[in-house]
Amino acid sequence: MRKNLFIMNSNWFNGIPIAITVSDNEGNIVEMNDASAKVFEKYGGRDLYGKPLNDCHNSASVSIMSRLLNEGVTNAYTIEKNGVKKMIFQSPWYKDGVASGLIEFSFVIPADMPHFIRG
């Protein structure tokens, strides 16, 4: 049960090293780019289409996802797993001004990534 949302008619997002996962406002996975399908390969990869995000998350994460949709806020943080550091950015996505689901960007960041203050 795949729904083409907004970016799937273009292939630009498949050539970047960022996992992009999209859900609808009911929490079902409706899009994944190639990097996302690879990240979640051991859980089914693209077979996760139509499956609820809640099935893969604990109750605290489910609560956060609900808050993101209900309040229209973002959630950003870094993680480290198996020596690899990643940035996670989660946010509602909008269609015609209405929150229509969540989008998550996940990408590897260097352990010694420089930080610049500009302005």
C-alpha positions, 0 to 999 in steps of 0.5 A: 500500500504505497502512496506517492507523497511528494518527492518520490517522483524524483530520484534526487533523494536516492543518491544522497547518504541520508536515510529519509523515512516518511509516515502518514498522520496515522503513523504508517510508513509511506515512503523510504529512500534507498538509504532508509530501506538499507538502514531498516533492511533487517526489519524488512526494508521496503516491506515496511511500507504501510506498517505502523512506526509504533511497531518499531518503537517503545512507548516513550518514542511513540509519545514523542512522535505523537507530540511532534504531530500534535504540536507541530514541533521538531525533534533533533538529536545525535546518537552513537551506535557501533562507533558510528555517530548519527544526526537524527532530525524528525519533524511533521511534514505538511500538505496544504498547511496541514500536518500530514505525517512525520519525516525523519532524516538520519545521517552519519556525522564525523566524530570530529565534525567542526563547528563554526559560529557565524554572524 
